Amino acid sequence: MTLSIKQRAQLRAKGIVVRIEYGNGSVKCSTAQGDRYYTAGELKQLAKPGFFDRLTALMGVRHAAN
């Protein structure tokens, strides 16, 4: 398995559902536009949380602490 559970969750939040990971590094995914093939490297880049994802998480942690 090339993608972690956390990476899969990040992709799912962006509307990309991983279906099949092939041994050659390509991955079949389902999107709103239909099935699409990505490389594992592309998906790892897409799965990285953006600035606002981190900011929202930080705000949630601070709010929960109060």
C-alpha positions as CSV (number, residue, x, y, z in Angstrom):
1,M,0.0,0.0,0.0
2,T,1.5,3.3,-1.0
3,L,-1.0,5.7,0.5
4,S,-1.7,6.0,4.2
5,I,-5.1,6.1,5.7
6,K,-4.6,9.8,6.5
7,Q,-3.7,10.5,2.9
8,R,-6.7,8.6,1.7
9,A,-8.9,10.7,4.0
10,Q,-7.4,13.9,2.7
11,L,-8.1,12.8,-0.9
12,R,-11.6,11.7,0.0
13,A,-12.3,15.2,1.5
14,K,-11.2,16.6,-1.9
15,G,-13.6,14.3,-3.8
16,I,-11.1,11.6,-4.9
17,V,-11.8,8.1,-3.8
18,V,-8.9,5.6,-4.3
19,R,-10.2,2.3,-5.9
20,I,-7.2,0.3,-6.9
21,E,-3.5,0.7,-6.4
22,Y,-1.4,-1.1,-9.0
23,G,2.1,-2.4,-8.5
24,N,3.6,-0.1,-11.1
25,G,2.7,3.0,-9.1
26,S,-0.5,4.0,-10.9
27,V,-3.7,4.3,-9.0
28,K,-7.3,4.1,-10.2
29,C,-9.6,6.7,-8.5
30,S,-13.2,7.8,-8.7
31,T,-13.9,11.5,-9.0
32,A,-17.1,13.5,-9.7
33,Q,-16.0,13.5,-13.4
34,G,-15.7,9.7,-13.5
35,D,-12.8,7.2,-13.1
36,R,-9.3,8.6,-13.5
37,Y,-5.8,7.3,-13.2
38,Y,-3.1,9.0,-11.2
39,T,0.4,8.2,-10.2
40,A,1.1,7.5,-6.5
41,G,3.3,10.6,-6.4
42,E,0.6,12.9,-7.8
43,L,-1.8,11.6,-5.1
44,K,0.7,12.1,-2.3
45,Q,1.1,15.7,-3.5
46,L,-2.7,16.2,-3.6
47,A,-3.1,14.7,-0.2
48,K,-0.9,17.2,1.5
49,P,-3.0,19.5,3.6
50,G,-3.1,23.1,2.5
51,F,-2.6,26.2,4.7
52,F,-6.3,26.7,5.4
53,D,-6.7,23.0,6.3
54,R,-4.0,23.4,9.0
55,L,-5.4,26.8,10.2
56,T,-8.9,25.3,10.6
57,A,-7.5,22.4,12.5
58,L,-5.5,24.7,14.8
59,M,-8.7,26.8,15.5
60,G,-10.5,23.6,16.3
61,V,-7.9,22.6,18.8
62,R,-7.8,26.0,20.5
63,H,-11.6,26.1,20.6
64,A,-11.7,22.6,22.2
65,A,-9.1,23.7,24.8
66,N,-11.2,26.6,26.0
